[in-house]
C-alpha cells in the first residue's frame, strides 16, 4: 500500500475494481519473496547453519531470481501503463507495488526471521515447514 496509493494519486486514477485486482495480484507476487527466502534459510538451518547466517545467505542467493522475476513483471506491465488508458490503473498498481515491496521485503523478511529465531518463538507455519522438510 505504500507504493500503490501515491501512484494512483499522482496519475489521477480512481480506485476501482481493476485496481483491487491489481492489489490481489500484487499480494501473490510479494508473498513469493518471503517464501523463497524463508524456505532457503530453513534448509540451511536444518543443515546446522546459524539462523542469522542462513537468512543472510538465503537473501544473497535468492536475490537474483527475485530481482529477475520483478524485472520481468515490470517489463511486461510497462507498455500497459503507458499505452492503455483502460489498463493503466491495474498495471500502475502492480508496478508501484513491485517497486516498493521489492525493496521492503528483501530487508524486512531477514530481519523478522532473525528476530523470531532469536526470541525462540518461530511462528507455527515456519516450524511446520522445518519439521516436514
Secondary structure in CASP SS format (residue, H / E / C, confidence):
PFRMAT SS
TARGET T0000
AUTHOR 0000-0000-0000
METHOD secondary structure of the structure
MODEL  1
X C 1.00
X C 1.00
X C 1.00
X H 1.00
X H 1.00
X H 1.00
X H 1.00
X H 1.00
X H 1.00
X H 1.00
X C 1.00
X C 1.00
X C 1.00
X C 1.00
X C 1.00
X C 1.00
X H 1.00
X H 1.00
X H 1.00
X H 1.00
X H 1.00
X H 1.00
X H 1.00
X H 1.00
X H 1.00
X H 1.00
X H 1.00
X H 1.00
X H 1.00
X H 1.00
X H 1.00
X H 1.00
X H 1.00
X H 1.00
X H 1.00
X H 1.00
X H 1.00
X H 1.00
X H 1.00
X H 1.00
X H 1.00
X H 1.00
X H 1.00
X H 1.00
X H 1.00
X H 1.00
X C 1.00
X C 1.00
X C 1.00
X C 1.00
X H 1.00
X H 1.00
X H 1.00
X H 1.00
X H 1.00
X H 1.00
X H 1.00
X H 1.00
X H 1.00
X H 1.00
X H 1.00
X H 1.00
X H 1.00
X H 1.00
X H 1.00
X H 1.00
X H 1.00
X H 1.00
X H 1.00
X H 1.00
X H 1.00
X H 1.00
X H 1.00
X H 1.00
X H 1.00
X H 1.00
X H 1.00
X H 1.00
X H 1.00
X H 1.00
X H 1.00
X H 1.00
X H 1.00
X C 1.00
X C 1.00
X C 1.00
X C 1.00
X H 1.00
X H 1.00
X H 1.00
X H 1.00
X H 1.00
X H 1.00
X H 1.00
X H 1.00
X H 1.00
X H 1.00
X H 1.00
X H 1.00
X H 1.00
X H 1.00
X H 1.00
X H 1.00
X H 1.00
X H 1.00
X H 1.00
X H 1.00
X H 1.00
X H 1.00
X H 1.00
X H 1.00
X H 1.00
X H 1.00
X H 1.00
X H 1.00
X H 1.00
X H 1.00
X H 1.00
X H 1.00
X C 1.00
X C 1.00
X C 1.00
X C 1.00
X H 1.00
X H 1.00
X H 1.00
X H 1.00
X H 1.00
X H 1.00
X H 1.00
X H 1.00
X H 1.00
X C 1.00
END
